Amino acid sequence: MKSSRHGHVVSLPRPAPPPFDAVGASPIDPLALYAGGIDTSDYVAGVGGALRRLIPSVGDLLDLGAGGGQLGAALRQQGRRWTAVEPSASMRDRLARLDPAPEIVAAGWENASVAPADTVLAANMPAPLTEPASFLARCRNLARRRVVWVVPAQNGPRGLCLAGCLPREWHGEDETPGVDIVMAGLAPADRTPVTAEIGWTFSLIVSDLPRLAAYLAGRLGWPEADPRRPVLFNHLAAQARPEQGVLRLSVPRRSAILIWSLT
Ligand SMILES: C[S@@+](CC[C@H](N)C(=O)[O-])C[C@H]1O[C@@H](n2cnc3c(N)ncnc32)[C@H](O)[C@@H]1O
């Protein structure tokens, strides 16, 4: 890694990460699957690149719902604090393996005991959609200079991370762009214009497609004997692109960037 002119950390090319499901027959952790997909997607390049251009000086960074920390790692400013609030133990394990690792707070945003930071980031986490007003109030309390939310903006599913590979009648999700739900949940005085919308591709490297198909069928609530299970496997197999002995499944996504400047 090296530092850019602004002190951001610029990632140098790294060897391809292993597929998310390379090890064992343990149940698939949905957050691990998502974070593994982020490792092999252009999310950090697209959304992180846009954020770096929009926020030349991040200062101390507080990342609420940091997940695997890929976005925080791209945004953190050398010599400034980088704190990750993360309730999931598997995501905290990933965060702890980063070099350098952030300060990790094992809590949700609701009760995390953290110091204010210049930039408070919440990217692709549930609270902006489920309780935007109270979450924004909490973010504002914790932010010295700005609050930054990255929220889904695609016309399509946004719950199950591979739902975009499936027909609507299977996933049954609401397809309203998440950003519209966020705005509708905020009082007019609390809304901020969408600063940017970035298209990217959630792209997952899969070494065991039958296992992934069984996982998705389980998440859809299909019983073991459901006759759609082999159809689901074939549906995924038809979309998967072979790549060096593994398969790649891709879903187009779109993210809206919302920024509240406090200074
Ligand atoms: C889809 S991941 C996004 C991770 C990361 N921010 C990114 O953009 O790649 C959502 C994250 O929000 C976290 N999360 C869920 N509920 C939370 C809460 N109440 N407080 C903080 N984080 C939460 C999850 O554990 C998960 O790591």
The ligand as an SDF file (V2000), in Angstrom:
LIG
                    3D

 27 29  0  0  0  0  0  0  0  0999 V2000
  -24.2380   -5.4630    3.5240 C   0  0  0  0  0  0  0  0  0  0  0  0
  -23.0620   -5.2540    4.8060 S   0  0  0  0  0  0  0  0  0  0  0  0
  -22.2210   -3.7910    4.2630 C   0  0  0  0  0  0  0  0  0  0  0  0
  -20.8170   -3.7210    4.7680 C   0  0  0  0  0  0  0  0  0  0  0  0
  -20.0010   -2.5220    4.3340 C   0  0  0  0  0  0  0  0  0  0  0  0
  -20.4650   -1.2930    4.9480 N   0  0  0  0  0  0  0  0  0  0  0  0
  -19.9680   -2.3760    2.8290 C   0  0  0  0  0  0  0  0  0  0  0  0
  -20.4380   -1.3710    2.3090 O   0  0  0  0  0  0  0  0  0  0  0  0
  -19.4420   -3.2930    2.1590 O   0  0  0  0  0  0  0  0  0  0  0  0
  -24.0920   -4.6240    6.1530 C   0  0  0  0  0  0  0  0  0  0  0  0
  -23.3560   -4.5690    7.4550 C   0  0  0  0  0  0  0  0  0  0  0  0
  -24.1720   -3.8840    8.4140 O   0  0  0  0  0  0  0  0  0  0  0  0
  -23.9790   -4.5180    9.6460 C   0  0  0  0  0  0  0  0  0  0  0  0
  -25.0940   -4.1950   10.5410 N   0  0  0  0  0  0  0  0  0  0  0  0
  -26.3290   -4.7610   10.5870 C   0  0  0  0  0  0  0  0  0  0  0  0
  -27.0500   -4.2150   11.5860 N   0  0  0  0  0  0  0  0  0  0  0  0
  -26.2520   -3.2860   12.1870 C   0  0  0  0  0  0  0  0  0  0  0  0
  -26.4150   -2.4050   13.3000 C   0  0  0  0  0  0  0  0  0  0  0  0
  -27.5550   -2.3680   13.9880 N   0  0  0  0  0  0  0  0  0  0  0  0
  -25.3820   -1.6030   13.6460 N   0  0  0  0  0  0  0  0  0  0  0  0
  -24.2240   -1.6400   12.9300 C   0  0  0  0  0  0  0  0  0  0  0  0
  -24.0200   -2.4560   11.8850 N   0  0  0  0  0  0  0  0  0  0  0  0
  -25.0120   -3.2790   11.5100 C   0  0  0  0  0  0  0  0  0  0  0  0
  -23.8750   -5.9980    9.3130 C   0  0  0  0  0  0  0  0  0  0  0  0
  -23.3000   -6.7540   10.3520 O   0  0  0  0  0  0  0  0  0  0  0  0
  -23.0430   -5.9380    8.0520 C   0  0  0  0  0  0  0  0  0  0  0  0
  -21.6840   -6.0460    8.3170 O   0  0  0  0  0  0  0  0  0  0  0  0
  1  2  1  0
  2  3  1  0
  2 10  1  0
  3  4  1  0
  4  5  1  0
  5  6  1  0
  5  7  1  0
  7  8  2  0
  7  9  1  0
 10 11  1  0
 11 12  1  0
 11 26  1  0
 12 13  1  0
 13 14  1  0
 13 24  1  0
 14 15  1  0
 14 23  1  0
 15 16  2  0
 16 17  1  0
 17 18  1  0
 17 23  2  0
 18 19  1  0
 18 20  2  0
 20 21  1  0
 21 22  2  0
 22 23  1  0
 24 25  1  0
 24 26  1  0
 26 27  1  0
M  CHG  2   2   1   9  -1
M  END
$$$$
